[in-house]
Amino acid sequence: MTSIKLKFRPSSVQDCRGSLYYQVIHNGVVKHIVSGLKIHSWEWDGGSVSLMHCISRERAETVENIMSHVKDDILKLSAIVARLESSGIPYTVSEIVSIFKSGGDGSSFCFFTVGLIEKFRENGNVRLSETYASTLNSFMRFRKGRDIPFPEIDSALMEDFEFHLKCRGLSMNTISFYFRILRAIYNRAVTRGLTAQNFPFRSVYTGIARTVKRAITLDSVKLVRELQLPEKHHLSFSRDMFMFSFYTRGMSFIDMAYLRKDDLRDGILSYRRRKTGQHLRIRWEPCMQEIVDRYALESSDYLLPIIKNPLCDDRKQYKNALFKVNRKLKAIGRLAGLSHPLTMYVARHSWATIARDSHVPIPVISEGLGHDSDKTTRIYLASIDNTEIDNANRMILELL
Protein backbone atom coordinates (compact mmCIF):
# COMPACT_ATOMS: atom_id res chain seq x y z
CA MET A 1 0.00 0.00 0.00
CA THR A 2 1.39 3.40 -1.02
CA SER A 3 0.14 6.80 0.09
CA ILE A 4 1.02 10.21 -1.36
CA LYS A 5 0.19 13.37 0.57
CA LEU A 6 0.92 17.07 0.19
CA LYS A 7 2.51 18.55 3.32
CA PHE A 8 3.37 22.08 4.44
CA ARG A 9 6.37 23.13 6.54
CA PRO A 10 5.99 26.68 7.95
CA SER A 11 8.98 28.97 7.91
CA SER A 12 10.80 29.52 11.20
CA VAL A 13 10.98 33.22 10.26
CA GLN A 14 7.81 35.16 10.99
CA ASP A 15 5.80 36.34 7.96
CA CYS A 16 8.02 34.35 5.54
CA ARG A 17 6.56 31.71 3.26
CA GLY A 18 6.90 28.04 4.16
CA SER A 19 7.67 25.05 1.90
CA LEU A 20 5.37 22.51 0.27
CA TYR A 21 6.61 18.93 0.02
CA TYR A 22 5.23 15.49 -0.84
CA GLN A 23 5.15 12.68 1.72
CA VAL A 24 5.39 9.23 0.10
CA ILE A 25 4.85 6.15 2.27
CA HIS A 26 5.34 2.59 1.01
CA ASN A 27 5.55 -0.54 3.20
CA GLY A 28 5.90 1.68 6.26
CA VAL A 29 8.92 3.59 4.89
CA VAL A 30 8.52 7.36 4.58
CA LYS A 31 10.28 9.63 2.07
CA HIS A 32 9.86 13.36 1.46
CA ILE A 33 10.14 15.13 -1.90
CA VAL A 34 10.76 18.87 -1.83
CA SER A 35 8.51 20.58 -4.37
CA GLY A 36 10.35 23.88 -4.47
CA LEU A 37 7.00 25.66 -4.04
CA LYS A 38 6.36 28.14 -1.24
CA ILE A 39 3.16 29.59 0.25
CA HIS A 40 2.15 31.67 3.27
CA SER A 41 0.81 29.82 6.29
CA TRP A 42 -2.63 31.40 5.77
CA GLU A 43 -2.73 29.94 2.24
CA TRP A 44 -2.57 26.42 3.69
CA ASP A 45 -5.86 24.68 4.53
CA GLY A 46 -4.95 21.51 6.44
CA GLY A 47 -4.19 19.24 3.51
CA SER A 48 -4.31 21.50 0.47
CA VAL A 49 -3.48 24.97 -0.87
CA SER A 50 -6.32 27.48 -0.52
CA LEU A 51 -7.17 30.65 -2.45
CA MET A 52 -9.52 31.92 0.25
CA HIS A 53 -7.06 34.21 2.01
CA CYS A 54 -4.99 35.53 -0.90
CA ILE A 55 -4.34 39.23 -0.37
CA SER A 56 -4.32 40.26 -4.05
CA ARG A 57 -5.40 39.14 -7.51
CA GLU A 58 -1.74 38.77 -8.50
CA ARG A 59 -1.09 36.51 -5.52
CA ALA A 60 -4.23 34.53 -6.31
CA GLU A 61 -2.89 33.85 -9.83
CA THR A 62 0.44 32.71 -8.36
CA VAL A 63 -1.32 30.39 -5.92
CA GLU A 64 -3.47 28.98 -8.73
CA ASN A 65 -0.27 28.14 -10.63
CA ILE A 66 1.11 26.47 -7.51
CA MET A 67 -2.09 24.42 -7.14
CA SER A 68 -1.86 23.34 -10.78
CA HIS A 69 1.80 22.35 -10.32
CA VAL A 70 0.93 20.34 -7.20
CA LYS A 71 -1.90 18.57 -9.02
CA ASP A 72 0.45 17.58 -11.87
CA ASP A 73 3.07 16.27 -9.42
CA ILE A 74 0.52 14.20 -7.48
CA LEU A 75 -0.82 12.73 -10.73
CA LYS A 76 2.73 11.92 -11.86
CA LEU A 77 3.57 10.21 -8.56
CA SER A 78 0.29 8.27 -8.68
CA ALA A 79 1.07 7.15 -12.25
CA ILE A 80 4.54 5.95 -11.20
CA VAL A 81 3.06 3.93 -8.32
CA ALA A 82 0.35 2.48 -10.58
CA ARG A 83 2.89 1.33 -13.18
CA LEU A 84 5.18 -0.18 -10.56
CA GLU A 85 2.23 -2.01 -9.00
CA SER A 86 0.98 -3.35 -12.34
CA SER A 87 4.43 -4.64 -13.27
CA GLY A 88 4.38 -7.04 -10.33
CA ILE A 89 7.97 -6.12 -9.43
CA PRO A 90 8.74 -5.56 -5.73
CA TYR A 91 9.72 -1.91 -5.36
CA THR A 92 10.80 0.52 -2.68
CA VAL A 93 9.78 4.05 -1.79
CA SER A 94 13.28 5.15 -2.90
CA GLU A 95 12.53 3.86 -6.42
CA ILE A 96 9.32 5.93 -6.54
CA VAL A 97 11.27 9.04 -5.54
CA SER A 98 14.11 8.28 -7.98
CA ILE A 99 11.76 7.83 -10.94
CA PHE A 100 9.90 11.02 -10.05
CA LYS A 101 13.11 13.04 -9.74
CA SER A 102 14.45 11.67 -13.02
CA GLY A 103 11.47 13.12 -14.84
CA GLY A 104 9.04 10.23 -14.76
CA ASP A 105 8.08 10.94 -18.36
CA GLY A 106 9.24 7.69 -19.92
CA SER A 107 12.76 8.89 -20.76
CA SER A 108 14.31 7.27 -17.68
CA PHE A 109 15.44 3.64 -17.68
CA CYS A 110 13.26 2.31 -14.86
CA PHE A 111 10.10 4.10 -15.91
CA PHE A 112 10.51 3.00 -19.53
CA THR A 113 11.27 -0.62 -18.59
CA VAL A 114 8.29 -0.87 -16.23
CA GLY A 115 6.13 0.27 -19.15
CA LEU A 116 7.57 -2.48 -21.37
CA ILE A 117 6.93 -5.12 -18.68
CA GLU A 118 3.36 -3.91 -18.33
CA LYS A 119 2.83 -4.10 -22.09
CA PHE A 120 4.30 -7.63 -22.30
CA ARG A 121 1.88 -8.81 -19.60
CA GLU A 122 -1.09 -7.20 -21.31
CA ASN A 123 -0.12 -9.05 -24.51
CA GLY A 124 0.18 -12.37 -22.70
CA ASN A 125 4.01 -12.54 -22.92
CA VAL A 126 4.36 -13.51 -19.26
CA ARG A 127 7.72 -15.23 -19.61
CA LEU A 128 9.22 -12.24 -21.43
CA SER A 129 7.85 -9.88 -18.78
CA GLU A 130 9.52 -12.00 -16.09
CA THR A 131 12.93 -11.91 -17.79
CA TYR A 132 12.71 -8.12 -18.13
CA ALA A 133 11.57 -7.79 -14.50
CA SER A 134 14.49 -9.94 -13.32
CA THR A 135 16.95 -7.77 -15.25
CA LEU A 136 15.37 -4.57 -13.98
CA ASN A 137 15.57 -5.79 -10.37
CA SER A 138 19.25 -6.68 -10.74
CA PHE A 139 20.17 -3.36 -12.36
CA MET A 140 18.20 -1.29 -9.84
CA ARG A 141 19.90 -3.14 -6.95
CA PHE A 142 23.23 -2.18 -8.50
CA ARG A 143 21.96 1.41 -8.78
CA LYS A 144 20.70 1.31 -5.14
CA GLY A 145 17.22 2.22 -6.35
CA ARG A 146 18.34 5.29 -8.31
CA ASP A 147 16.83 5.59 -11.79
CA ILE A 148 18.90 6.98 -14.67
CA PRO A 149 18.07 8.85 -17.91
CA PHE A 150 18.98 6.85 -21.03
CA PRO A 151 21.54 9.41 -22.30
CA GLU A 152 23.60 8.79 -19.14
CA ILE A 153 23.91 5.04 -19.86
CA ASP A 154 27.42 4.53 -21.23
CA SER A 155 30.07 1.83 -21.54
CA ALA A 156 31.74 2.82 -18.24
CA LEU A 157 28.48 2.25 -16.36
CA MET A 158 27.97 -1.12 -18.03
CA GLU A 159 31.52 -2.18 -17.19
CA ASP A 160 30.86 -1.26 -13.54
CA PHE A 161 27.65 -3.31 -13.63
CA GLU A 162 29.51 -6.28 -15.12
CA PHE A 163 32.11 -6.08 -12.32
CA HIS A 164 29.27 -5.91 -9.77
CA LEU A 165 27.67 -9.08 -11.20
CA LYS A 166 31.00 -10.94 -11.22
CA CYS A 167 31.56 -10.00 -7.57
CA ARG A 168 28.17 -11.55 -6.77
CA GLY A 169 29.45 -14.85 -8.23
CA LEU A 170 27.12 -14.97 -11.25
CA SER A 171 28.09 -17.16 -14.21
CA MET A 172 29.12 -15.53 -17.48
CA ASN A 173 25.97 -16.85 -19.16
CA THR A 174 23.79 -15.18 -16.49
CA ILE A 175 25.76 -11.96 -16.89
CA SER A 176 25.34 -12.18 -20.66
CA PHE A 177 21.61 -12.78 -20.21
CA TYR A 178 21.24 -9.52 -18.24
CA PHE A 179 23.23 -7.53 -20.76
CA ARG A 180 21.30 -8.89 -23.75
CA ILE A 181 18.05 -7.83 -22.08
CA LEU A 182 19.50 -4.41 -21.18
CA ARG A 183 20.68 -3.99 -24.77
CA ALA A 184 17.20 -4.83 -26.06
CA ILE A 185 15.69 -2.22 -23.72
CA TYR A 186 18.28 0.36 -24.74
CA ASN A 187 17.73 -0.28 -28.45
CA ARG A 188 13.99 0.17 -28.00
CA ALA A 189 14.70 3.52 -26.33
CA VAL A 190 16.92 4.51 -29.27
CA THR A 191 14.12 3.58 -31.69
CA ARG A 192 11.70 5.73 -29.67
CA GLY A 193 14.11 8.67 -29.94
CA LEU A 194 14.78 8.79 -26.18
CA THR A 195 18.56 8.72 -26.69
CA ALA A 196 21.21 8.61 -29.38
CA GLN A 197 22.89 5.25 -30.07
CA ASN A 198 26.14 5.35 -28.05
CA PHE A 199 26.84 1.56 -28.08
CA PRO A 200 27.25 1.21 -24.28
CA PHE A 201 27.47 -2.61 -24.46
CA ARG A 202 30.52 -2.87 -26.71
CA SER A 203 32.89 -3.63 -23.80
CA VAL A 204 30.78 -6.13 -21.81
CA TYR A 205 30.12 -9.82 -22.36
CA THR A 206 27.01 -10.65 -24.40
CA GLY A 207 28.02 -14.04 -25.79
CA ILE A 208 27.10 -17.60 -24.80
CA ALA A 209 29.72 -19.51 -22.84
CA ARG A 210 29.91 -23.28 -22.87
CA THR A 211 27.95 -24.45 -19.84
CA VAL A 212 28.98 -26.93 -17.17
CA LYS A 213 28.00 -30.49 -18.00
CA ARG A 214 24.39 -31.08 -16.94
CA ALA A 215 23.77 -34.55 -18.35
CA ILE A 216 24.12 -37.83 -16.46
CA THR A 217 24.72 -41.28 -17.92
CA LEU A 218 22.09 -43.91 -18.59
CA ASP A 219 23.42 -45.90 -15.61
CA SER A 220 22.94 -42.82 -13.39
CA VAL A 221 19.37 -42.38 -14.66
CA LYS A 222 18.72 -46.02 -13.73
CA LEU A 223 20.26 -45.39 -10.30
CA VAL A 224 17.91 -42.45 -9.71
CA ARG A 225 14.90 -44.50 -10.88
CA GLU A 226 15.72 -47.48 -8.64
CA LEU A 227 16.73 -45.50 -5.54
CA GLN A 228 14.72 -46.62 -2.50
CA LEU A 229 12.58 -43.69 -1.37
CA PRO A 230 9.56 -43.47 0.96
CA GLU A 231 6.24 -43.88 -0.87
CA LYS A 232 3.93 -40.84 -1.09
CA HIS A 233 6.80 -38.59 -0.09
CA HIS A 234 8.02 -35.30 -1.64
CA LEU A 235 11.25 -37.03 -2.67
CA SER A 236 9.31 -39.74 -4.52
CA PHE A 237 7.15 -37.16 -6.29
CA SER A 238 10.20 -35.18 -7.39
CA ARG A 239 11.90 -38.34 -8.65
CA ASP A 240 8.74 -39.25 -10.60
CA MET A 241 8.63 -35.79 -12.21
CA PHE A 242 12.27 -36.21 -13.23
CA MET A 243 11.61 -39.64 -14.73
CA PHE A 244 8.44 -38.45 -16.50
CA SER A 245 10.49 -35.71 -18.17
CA PHE A 246 13.11 -38.24 -19.25
CA TYR A 247 10.46 -40.70 -20.50
CA THR A 248 8.85 -37.94 -22.58
CA ARG A 249 12.05 -36.98 -24.45
CA GLY A 250 13.16 -34.35 -21.95
CA MET A 251 9.87 -32.49 -21.71
CA SER A 252 10.32 -29.19 -19.87
CA PHE A 253 8.65 -28.78 -16.49
CA ILE A 254 6.42 -25.94 -17.65
CA ASP A 255 5.04 -28.12 -20.46
CA MET A 256 4.49 -30.94 -17.96
CA ALA A 257 2.61 -28.56 -15.66
CA TYR A 258 0.12 -27.55 -18.36
CA LEU A 259 -0.53 -31.03 -19.79
CA ARG A 260 -4.25 -31.75 -19.79
CA LYS A 261 -5.98 -35.10 -19.69
CA ASP A 262 -7.50 -34.54 -23.11
CA ASP A 263 -3.98 -34.10 -24.56
CA LEU A 264 -3.71 -37.89 -24.29
CA ARG A 265 -5.74 -39.67 -26.97
CA ASP A 266 -5.43 -43.03 -28.69
CA GLY A 267 -2.03 -43.73 -27.17
CA ILE A 268 -0.54 -40.39 -28.27
CA LEU A 269 0.35 -37.48 -26.00
CA SER A 270 -0.02 -34.31 -28.03
CA TYR A 271 1.00 -30.88 -26.74
CA ARG A 272 2.36 -27.52 -27.83
CA ARG A 273 5.63 -26.22 -26.36
CA ARG A 274 5.00 -23.05 -24.40
CA LYS A 275 8.44 -21.69 -25.24
CA THR A 276 8.34 -22.04 -29.03
CA GLY A 277 4.74 -22.95 -29.85
CA GLN A 278 5.96 -26.08 -31.65
CA HIS A 279 3.47 -28.97 -31.72
CA LEU A 280 4.86 -32.30 -30.45
CA ARG A 281 3.44 -35.82 -30.40
CA ILE A 282 4.78 -38.59 -28.13
CA ARG A 283 3.82 -42.24 -28.16
CA TRP A 284 2.40 -43.10 -24.74
CA GLU A 285 4.36 -45.78 -22.89
CA PRO A 286 3.50 -47.89 -19.80
CA CYS A 287 6.20 -46.18 -17.68
CA MET A 288 4.49 -42.83 -18.29
CA GLN A 289 1.09 -44.25 -17.34
CA GLU A 290 2.47 -45.66 -14.07
CA ILE A 291 3.45 -42.16 -12.93
CA VAL A 292 0.14 -40.60 -14.00
CA ASP A 293 -1.81 -43.35 -12.18
CA ARG A 294 0.11 -42.67 -8.97
CA TYR A 295 -1.07 -39.06 -8.86
CA ALA A 296 -4.44 -39.18 -10.61
CA LEU A 297 -6.91 -36.50 -9.48
CA GLU A 298 -10.43 -36.95 -10.82
CA SER A 299 -11.35 -33.36 -9.97
CA SER A 300 -8.52 -31.88 -12.06
CA ASP A 301 -8.29 -31.36 -15.82
CA TYR A 302 -4.50 -31.53 -15.61
CA LEU A 303 -2.60 -34.74 -16.23
CA LEU A 304 -0.08 -34.15 -13.41
CA PRO A 305 -0.65 -32.59 -9.96
CA ILE A 306 1.52 -29.50 -10.49
CA ILE A 307 -1.21 -26.89 -10.93
CA LYS A 308 -3.74 -27.93 -8.29
CA ASN A 309 -5.82 -24.92 -7.25
CA PRO A 310 -8.00 -23.39 -10.01
CA LEU A 311 -8.53 -20.28 -7.85
CA CYS A 312 -4.81 -19.44 -7.60
CA ASP A 313 -2.47 -18.07 -10.25
CA ASP A 314 -1.40 -21.08 -12.34
CA ARG A 315 2.02 -19.70 -13.28
CA LYS A 316 2.87 -19.00 -9.65
CA GLN A 317 1.87 -22.58 -8.79
CA TYR A 318 4.13 -23.92 -11.56
CA LYS A 319 7.11 -21.81 -10.40
CA ASN A 320 6.65 -22.79 -6.75
CA ALA A 321 6.41 -26.46 -7.72
CA LEU A 322 9.55 -26.24 -9.88
CA PHE A 323 11.49 -24.66 -7.01
CA LYS A 324 10.40 -27.40 -4.58
CA VAL A 325 11.02 -30.26 -7.04
CA ASN A 326 14.52 -29.01 -7.92
CA ARG A 327 15.38 -28.67 -4.23
CA LYS A 328 14.28 -32.28 -3.59
CA LEU A 329 16.09 -33.53 -6.69
CA LYS A 330 19.36 -32.14 -5.37
CA ALA A 331 18.81 -34.18 -2.23
CA ILE A 332 18.07 -37.26 -4.37
CA GLY A 333 21.25 -36.64 -6.37
CA ARG A 334 23.28 -36.62 -3.16
CA LEU A 335 21.62 -39.87 -2.02
CA ALA A 336 22.48 -41.41 -5.39
CA GLY A 337 26.10 -40.26 -5.10
CA LEU A 338 25.99 -38.07 -8.23
CA SER A 339 28.83 -35.60 -8.63
CA HIS A 340 26.68 -32.87 -10.21
CA PRO A 341 23.44 -31.33 -8.87
CA LEU A 342 20.31 -33.11 -10.10
CA THR A 343 17.58 -30.81 -11.49
CA MET A 344 14.66 -31.11 -13.89
CA TYR A 345 16.83 -29.65 -16.63
CA VAL A 346 19.27 -32.55 -16.20
CA ALA A 347 16.54 -34.91 -17.44
CA ARG A 348 16.33 -32.97 -20.73
CA HIS A 349 20.09 -32.79 -21.20
CA SER A 350 20.49 -36.45 -20.29
CA TRP A 351 17.91 -37.63 -22.82
CA ALA A 352 19.65 -35.62 -25.56
CA THR A 353 23.12 -36.88 -24.59
CA ILE A 354 22.13 -40.51 -24.31
CA ALA A 355 20.34 -40.28 -27.67
CA ARG A 356 23.45 -38.79 -29.28
CA ASP A 357 25.74 -41.42 -27.73
CA SER A 358 23.36 -44.09 -29.03
CA HIS A 359 23.98 -42.70 -32.55
CA VAL A 360 20.53 -41.18 -32.96
CA PRO A 361 20.78 -38.63 -35.82
CA ILE A 362 20.88 -34.96 -34.82
CA PRO A 363 17.68 -34.09 -36.77
CA VAL A 364 15.80 -36.79 -34.82
CA ILE A 365 17.11 -35.48 -31.49
CA SER A 366 16.18 -31.95 -32.58
CA GLU A 367 12.63 -33.03 -33.36
CA GLY A 368 12.39 -34.92 -30.08
CA LEU A 369 13.48 -31.90 -28.03
CA GLY A 370 11.18 -29.57 -29.89
CA HIS A 371 14.03 -27.38 -31.16
CA ASP A 372 13.25 -25.16 -34.12
CA SER A 373 16.48 -26.08 -35.95
CA ASP A 374 19.33 -28.60 -35.98
CA LYS A 375 21.69 -25.68 -35.29
CA THR A 376 20.04 -25.10 -31.92
CA THR A 377 20.43 -28.79 -31.07
CA ARG A 378 24.11 -28.82 -32.07
CA ILE A 379 24.79 -25.84 -29.77
CA TYR A 380 22.77 -27.60 -27.07
CA LEU A 381 24.73 -30.84 -27.39
CA ALA A 382 28.09 -29.09 -27.70
CA SER A 383 27.70 -27.71 -24.19
CA ILE A 384 26.96 -31.09 -22.67
CA ASP A 385 29.97 -33.33 -23.04
CA ASN A 386 33.63 -33.29 -24.08
CA THR A 387 34.03 -37.08 -24.08
CA GLU A 388 35.12 -37.40 -27.73
CA ILE A 389 37.70 -34.63 -27.35
CA ASP A 390 39.03 -36.19 -24.13
CA ASN A 391 39.28 -39.62 -25.80
CA ALA A 392 41.19 -38.12 -28.72
CA ASN A 393 43.57 -36.40 -26.32
CA ARG A 394 44.15 -39.62 -24.42
CA MET A 395 44.91 -41.46 -27.67
CA ILE A 396 47.51 -38.81 -28.62
CA LEU A 397 49.12 -38.93 -25.18
CA GLU A 398 49.34 -42.74 -25.36
CA LEU A 399 51.30 -42.37 -28.61
CA LEU A 400 54.05 -40.50 -26.77
N, C-alpha and C positions, 0 to 999 in steps of 0.2 A: 504494500500500500504506500503510495506516494502523495504527499500534500505539498501544495505551493501556495504561499500566502505573501501578501504585500505587508511590509512592516515599516514603521516610522521611528527614527531615532532623533529626538529633539537635540538641538544644539546646546552645549554647555554655556554658551554666551547668550545673554539675554537679548531678545529681539532679533537674533540671527536665525536664519532658516536651518531646519534640520534635514537629515538625509533619508531618502526612501531606499529600501533594500528588499530583496526577495528572500524569504525563508523556505528552503526546500528540505523536506524530511522524507527519508526512505529507509525502511527497515530500522527505524529508531535512531538513525544517524542524521544530524542536522548540519546543513551548510547554508551560508549566507552569500548572496550575490549583490554587490553594490551596484545600484542602478545609475549612479551619477546624477540623479535628479534631486532637487531640493525644494522644500515647501515650508511655509510658516506653520507653526504649531496649530494656529486656528484654522488652517486649511486642511487639517487632518480630522477625519470623522470616524475614529475607532478602527476601521479596517479598510478604509478607502479615502481617496482624495475628494474633497468637497469644494464646490464653487460658492457655497452659501455665504461665506464671510470674506470674499475677495473685496479688496478696498477700491478697485478701479476696473474699468472695462479692459484696459491693457493687461492688468494682472490676471483678469478672468480668462483672457485669450491664452496667456502663458500657461495657466493651470489646465485649461482644456487640452493644450498640446501635451502637457505632462500626463494627463489622464489617458490620452490616446497612445502615448508611448508605453505607459504601463500596461494597457490592454494588449498591445502587440507583444510585449515581452511575456506576459502570462500565457497568451495563446501559443507562443513559440515554445515555452517551457512545457506546456501541456502536450504539444505535438511531439516533442522529443520523448517524453515519458510514454506516450501512447505507442510510438514506434518501437521503443525499447521493449515495452511489454509484449507487443504483438510478435516480436522476433523470437520470444521464448528464451533469450539469452539472459543469464543472471547478470545484473548490473548493479553498480554502486551509485550513491548520491554524487560522488566525485565525477563519475562519467557524465551524469546529467549536466553538472556545472561546466565540465570541460567542453562538451558539445555546444552548449549555449554560448560560452565565451568564444569558441572558434567561429561562430557565425550561425551555426545551426541551419544553414540554408541549402544543405546538400553538397557543398563544396568541400566539406571536411571528410576525412577518411571514415571515421566511425559512423557518422550520420548517413553517409552514402551507402556504406556496407550494410547497415541495418535495413535500409530501404530495399537493397537487393535481396536480402534474406527474406524479408516480408513478401516480396514479389514472387520469389521461388516457391514459398509455402502456398501462396494463393493459387499458383499454377500447378500445384500438386507435386513439385520437385522437392520432396521432403529430404531425401538423401543429400541433394546438392545444398539445400539450406543448412543442413547439419555440418557439412564440411566447411562452408563459409563461416558459420557461427563458431566452430572450433578454431579456425584461423584467427578470426576477430578476437576471440577471448585470449589467445596466446599473445597476439600483438599488443592488445591493450594492457595485459599484465606487464609486458616489457616496458610499455609507456607509462606504467603506474596510473592508469586511468585517464591520462591526458590525450585528448584527441589532437589531430594534426591536419592542417590544410594540405591538399594534394601537392601544391607547388613546393612544399618543404620536404617532400619525400625524395631523398637522393641516395646515391650509392653508399655514402658514408653511413647513413642511418641503417640501411639494409645490412651492411657489414657488421655493424654493432648488434643488430638483431640476430644475425647468424652466430656471432660469438656467444650471445646470451643463450641461444638454443643449445649450442654445443656444451656450454657449462652446465646446463640442466641434464646432460647425458642423453639427449635425443639422438637417434640414428640419423645417418645422412639421408636416408629415404624419407623419414618424417620431416626433416628440415626442408628437403626439396619439395615435399608436398605443400608445406606452408608457403614457400616462396612461389610456387606455381599458382596457388590460389591468390596470393597477394598481387602477382603480376596480372592475373586475369581481372582483378578488381581495378587495378591501376589503368590497364588498357581500356576498360569500359569508361573510366573517368576521362581519359584522353579523348575517346570517341565523343563523349558528351561535351567536350570543350572546357572541362573543369581545370585542365592543366596542359602544358606543353609536354611532348614526349621527351623525357630526359634520360631514359634507359637506366633506371636506378638498380636493376637486377643483373647488370652485366658482370658484376664481380662476386656474386653469390652462387651457391650450388643449386641448380635446378634440374639436374640429371636424374638417372635412376641407377642406383648402385646395386651390384649383385647382392642378394639377400642371403642371410644365414640359412643353411640347409633346414628345411621344415619337414621333409618327408621322412618316414620310417619304413623299414623293410617289411616284406610280407610276413616274415617270421614274427616281427614285433607287433604287427596288426593282429596276428593269431594270438600272441601273448596277451594283448589287451582284451581280446574277445573272450579268452578262456580264464581270465583272472577271476578268482573266487571273491565275490562281493556280496554283501547282504542283499537279499531280495527286497523289493519295494523301498529302496534307499536312494538318496540323491546321487550317490556314486553310480549305482546301477543305471539310473535314468540317464545320466551324463554319458556313460559308456554306450548305452543303447543309441543315443543321438549321434555319437561318433560313428558307430558301426552303420547306422542307417545312412549317414552321409557317404560312407565308403561304399556301401552296397549300391547306392544310387549314383555311382560315377562321380563322387565328390560333390554332391549337391550342397550348395551354400546354405547356411543356417537360416537366413532370411527366407529363402525359397521353401525350406522345410516348414517354417513357421506358418506360411500362408497356404500350404497344401490343403485342399478341401476334399472331402470324401467323394464328391462327384468328379474329381480329377482322375479317379481310378475306375476305368471301365474296360470290360472284356480283357482283363489281364494286362492292360497298358496304363501306366501312370503318365498322364499328359499335363504339362504345366508350362508356364511362360516365365523365363528368368526376369526377376524384378530389376536387375542391373542393366541388362541389354535389351530386354523385350523379346529375346529369341525363344521360339517355341521348341520344347524338347519332349521326346517320347521315350519312356523307359519300360522295358519288359518287366512285369511284376514277378518277383521271385519269392519262394517260400520264406527265406530269411528276412525279407522285408515285412511279410505278413505277420511273422512271429512277433516282431517289435510292435507293430500296429495293434495286434490283439492284446498285448500286455497293457496298453494304455488307452484302450477304446473307451470313449465317452459318448453315450447315445445322445446326450443333450447338445453336443457340439457338432457344428458343420465342418470343423477342421479335422484333418487326418491324425495329427499329432497334438498332444496337450501342451503346446507352447503358448498360444493365445487362448486363454481360458475364460476371461470375463468379458462378455460383449458390451458391458457398460463402461469399461475402462479403455483408454487409448491403446490400440493394438500395437502400434510401433513401440511404445514404451514397454509394453509387456514383452515383446520380442527382444528388445535390447537388455532388459533386466534378466531374461532367461538366458541369453547368450553369455552375459557376464557370469552368472552363477554356474552354467555348464562348463565354461572354460576354466573357472576356478577349481571345480571338482575334477576336471580332466587332468589338470596339473598334478593333483594329488594321486590320481590313478597312474599317471606316468611315473611318478616316484615309486609307487608300489610295484610297478612292473619293471623298475630298474632302468628306465629309458634315460639316455644322456641328454636329450633335448626336451624342453617343455611340450607337453601334449595339449593341443587345442583343436577346436573344430576345423580350423584351416589346415591342420596337419592331415586330416582325412582326405581333403581335396588334393593336396600336394602328393600324398602317398599313392592315391589311385593313379594319378598321372605318371608318377615315377615308375611304379610297378608295371603299368601298361607299356611304357617306353622300354623298360628292361626286358619285357616279354616280347619285344619286337613288334608291338602294335604300331602301325603306320601313324605318323604325325597327324595327317588329316582326320583319321579316325579318333585319335585322342582329342583333337580340337573340337570335333563334333560332339564327343561325349561330355566335354567340359562346358560346352555352350559358348566357346570363344567365337568371335566374329571373323577370325582369320587364322591361318596357320602361323603367320608371323607372331601373333600374340602368344600362341602356344609354344613356339620355339623360345621366345623370351622367357616365358613362364618356366619351361623345363630347364633352360640354361642356368637359372638361379638355384636349381634344386640340388644338383649333384656334380661333383668333379671326378667321379670314379674313373671314367675312361682316361682322363688326363693323368690322374695319379698312376693308373696301371701302365700307361705309356712311359711315364717317368721312371717307374720301377724297372721296366724292361731295359731302358737305356742305362740305368745305374748298374744293372746286373751284367751289362756288356763290358763294364770297366775292368 
